[in-house]
Amino acid sequence: MRSENVVAMSSVAVVEPHAQPAMCEDHGPFSQKINVIFGKEFKTGCPECSRMRNEEEAARKQAQEALESRLRMAEKLGAALIPKRFTGKTFDAYKAATPEQKEALRICRKYADVFPEIFETGRCLLLLGKPGTGKTHLAVSIANQIMSVSNATAVYRTVGGLLQAIRGTYDNTSEQSESQIFASMIRPSLLILDEIGATKEKPSDFELATLFTIINGRYEQQRPTIIVSNLKAEELPGALGERCVDRLREGGGIAVKFDWESQRGKEGF
């Protein structure tokens, strides 16, 4: 008896849907479906209007996502501290004419392509050789690519700028502490340290201690570092210290030689 009442109530609550002719002011006649639930009619609207609303909503959502993506990228680029001259550098803009240049490009492009694996192992990259050969261009291209296609973060600093920032923390008016700067160098997915040994002078104990704190901190966290220097591989220990170089090499650190003539002033550099 109880089940019969349920059936009876259901048959009263829901009436078989039916259709009737209707008119849209914008798109003309259409077949309007009517559902009756608990005595209340629910009518469908113009299907063309509905399609256009769905398309507009999809376009609005896509535009919002694109805007949020651009804002995230702008925030990343701001935090990356990449100089304006190098902000837009890409692999495609790198002019590789010789076999050596093409090999350097290949290695750096692959480093960016497999960065999720690089990040897991902390494998470092050393771009070494003559000035004006595109080392910074390729290093920043790696940073720009990994930030554009993933949640990875990157920071670019010259050694001179880094040391100046740390010395600035000793002023009572500084907005950052020394520990905060060190943390900002160790935290990113990728760190690019440029102009290693640029002065050709023997580094001070302060410089060596600073570089070791950063490189060792990243080493302990297994975070990759890119070193950019005009020095040769055998000259690096004099600029970084043996302990730093050992940590950069561990895990199969990659060294790329840039021993061709300066290309500054030419397209792509």
C-alpha positions in Angstrom: 0.0 0.0 0.0 2.8 2.4 0.9 4.6 1.7 -2.4 1.4 2.5 -4.3 1.1 5.9 -2.6 4.7 6.7 -3.6 4.0 5.8 -7.2 0.8 7.9 -7.1 2.6 10.8 -5.6 5.4 10.6 -8.2 3.0 10.5 -11.1 1.3 13.7 -9.7 4.6 15.4 -8.9 6.3 14.9 -12.3 4.4 15.2 -15.6 5.9 13.9 -18.8 7.7 16.8 -20.5 6.2 18.2 -23.7 7.0 20.8 -26.2 5.2 23.8 -27.7 6.1 26.5 -30.3 7.7 29.6 -28.9 9.2 32.8 -30.3 12.6 34.5 -29.5 12.8 38.2 -30.3 16.4 37.8 -31.6 16.4 34.3 -33.2 12.8 33.7 -34.2 10.7 30.5 -33.6 12.0 27.5 -31.6 10.6 24.5 -29.9 10.2 25.1 -26.2 10.3 22.2 -23.8 8.1 22.3 -20.7 8.6 20.2 -17.6 6.0 20.2 -14.8 7.3 19.3 -11.4 5.0 19.5 -8.3 2.6 21.5 -10.4 5.1 24.1 -11.4 6.1 24.6 -15.1 9.8 24.9 -16.1 10.2 26.2 -19.6 13.4 26.1 -21.7 14.6 29.2 -23.4 15.9 29.9 -26.9 18.6 27.3 -27.6 20.6 29.9 -29.7 20.5 32.4 -26.9 21.7 29.7 -24.5 24.5 28.7 -26.8 25.6 32.3 -27.1 25.6 32.8 -23.4 27.7 29.6 -22.9 30.2 30.9 -25.5 30.4 34.3 -23.8 30.9 32.7 -20.4 33.6 30.4 -21.8 35.3 33.4 -23.5 35.1 35.4 -20.3 36.5 32.6 -18.2 39.3 32.1 -20.7 40.2 35.8 -20.7 40.2 35.8 -16.9 42.5 32.8 -16.8 44.8 34.5 -19.3 44.9 37.6 -17.2 45.7 35.7 -14.1 48.4 33.8 -15.9 50.0 37.1 -17.1 49.8 38.5 -13.6 51.5 35.4 -12.2 54.2 35.6 -14.8 54.7 39.3 -14.2 55.0 38.6 -10.5 57.5 35.9 -11.2 59.6 38.1 -13.4 59.6 40.8 -10.8 60.8 38.4 -8.2 63.3 37.0 -10.6 65.3 40.3 -10.7 66.2 39.7 -14.3 67.7 42.9 -15.8 65.5 44.6 -18.4 68.0 43.9 -21.2 67.5 40.2 -20.7 63.8 40.0 -19.6 62.5 38.8 -23.0 65.4 36.5 -24.0 64.4 33.2 -25.5 66.1 30.2 -27.1 64.6 31.1 -30.5 66.2 34.5 -30.4 69.7 33.0 -29.8 71.7 33.1 -33.0 73.6 29.8 -33.2 75.7 29.6 -36.4 78.7 27.4 -35.5 78.6 23.8 -34.2 79.8 24.9 -30.8 77.1 27.5 -30.5 74.4 25.0 -31.6 75.7 22.5 -29.0 75.5 25.2 -26.3 72.0 26.0 -27.3 71.0 22.3 -27.4 72.3 21.7 -23.9 70.6 24.7 -22.4 67.3 24.0 -24.2 67.3 20.5 -22.9 68.1 21.7 -19.4 64.9 23.7 -19.5 62.9 21.0 -21.2 63.7 18.4 -18.5 63.8 20.9 -15.6 61.3 18.8 -13.5 64.0 16.1 -13.5 66.8 18.6 -13.0 64.9 20.1 -10.0 64.6 16.7 -8.4 68.3 16.0 -8.6 69.7 19.5 -8.1 71.9 19.1 -11.1 73.8 22.4 -11.7 74.9 24.0 -15.0 78.1 26.0 -15.6 78.3 28.4 -18.5 81.9 29.3 -18.9 84.0 31.2 -21.4 84.6 34.4 -23.2 82.5 37.5 -22.7 79.8 38.4 -25.2 79.2 34.8 -26.3 75.6 34.6 -25.1 76.0 32.9 -21.7 73.6 35.2 -19.9 71.2 35.1 -22.8 70.9 31.3 -22.6 70.8 31.2 -18.8 67.9 33.7 -18.7 66.2 31.8 -21.5 66.2 28.8 -19.2 64.6 30.8 -16.4 62.0 32.4 -18.7 61.0 29.1 -20.1 60.6 27.2 -16.9 58.6 30.0 -15.3 56.3 30.3 -18.3 55.4 26.6 -18.5 55.3 25.6 -14.8 55.1 26.7 -11.2 58.9 26.9 -11.0 60.5 30.1 -9.8 63.9 31.5 -10.7 66.2 34.3 -9.5 69.0 36.0 -11.3 71.7 37.9 -9.4 75.2 39.1 -10.2 77.8 38.4 -7.6 78.5 42.2 -7.2 74.8 43.0 -6.8 74.4 40.2 -4.3 77.3 41.3 -2.1 76.1 44.9 -2.3 72.7 43.8 -1.1 74.1 41.8 1.8 76.4 44.7 2.9 73.3 46.9 2.7 71.6 44.9 5.4 74.2 46.1 7.9 72.6 49.5 7.8 69.9 49.9 10.4 67.6 51.5 7.8 67.7 48.3 5.6 64.3 46.7 4.9 65.9 43.2 4.6 68.0 41.2 6.9 71.0 39.2 5.8 69.2 36.0 6.6 66.2 37.1 4.4 68.5 37.6 1.5 70.2 34.2 1.9 66.7 32.6 2.2 65.6 34.4 -1.1 68.7 32.9 -2.8 68.1 29.4 -1.5 64.3 29.2 -1.9 63.8 29.5 -5.7 63.6 26.5 -7.9 66.5 27.9 -9.9 69.2 30.4 -9.1 71.4 32.1 -11.7 74.7 33.5 -10.4 76.3 35.7 -13.0 79.7 37.5 -13.2 81.5 35.0 -11.1 85.2 36.1 -11.0 84.4 39.2 -13.1 87.0 41.4 -11.4 89.9 38.9 -11.9 90.9 39.8 -8.3 91.3 37.3 -5.5 87.9 37.1 -3.7 87.7 38.3 -0.2 86.9 36.0 2.7 83.5 37.8 2.9 82.8 37.0 -0.8 83.8 33.3 -0.4 81.8 32.9 2.8 78.7 34.5 1.1 78.9 32.3 -2.0 79.5 29.2 0.1 76.5 29.9 2.3 74.2 30.2 -0.8 75.6 27.4 -2.9 75.9 25.0 0.1 72.3 26.0 1.2 71.0 25.1 -2.3 73.2 22.0 -2.4 71.6 20.8 0.9 68.1 21.4 -0.5 69.1 19.7 -3.8 68.2 22.9 -5.8 69.9 23.5 -9.1 72.2 26.5 -9.7 73.4 28.0 -12.9 76.9 29.6 -12.8 77.8 32.2 -15.5 81.4 33.2 -15.7 84.1 34.4 -18.1 86.5 32.1 -16.3 87.7 28.8 -17.5 86.7 25.7 -15.6 90.1 25.3 -14.0 89.9 28.9 -12.7 86.6 28.5 -10.9 88.0 27.2 -7.6 90.0 30.5 -7.3 86.8 32.5 -7.6 84.3 30.3 -5.7 86.5 28.1 -3.5 87.1 24.4 -3.8 84.1 23.5 -1.6 81.6 25.4 -3.8 83.0 23.9 -7.0 82.7 20.4 -5.5 79.1 20.9 -4.7 78.3 22.3 -8.1 80.0 19.3 -9.8 78.2 16.7 -7.6 75.3 14.9 -9.2 76.8 15.3 -12.7 77.1 19.1 -13.0 77.2 20.2 -16.6 79.9 22.5 -17.9 79.5 24.3 -21.3 82.4 26.1 -22.9 81.8 29.3 -24.7 85.2 29.8 -26.4 84.2 31.7 -29.6 84.6 35.4 -30.2 82.3 38.0 -28.7 79.0 38.4 -30.6 77.8 41.6 -28.9 76.2 44.0 -31.3 75.0 41.2 -33.5 71.4 40.0 -33.8 70.5 37.4 -31.2 73.0 38.6 -28.5 
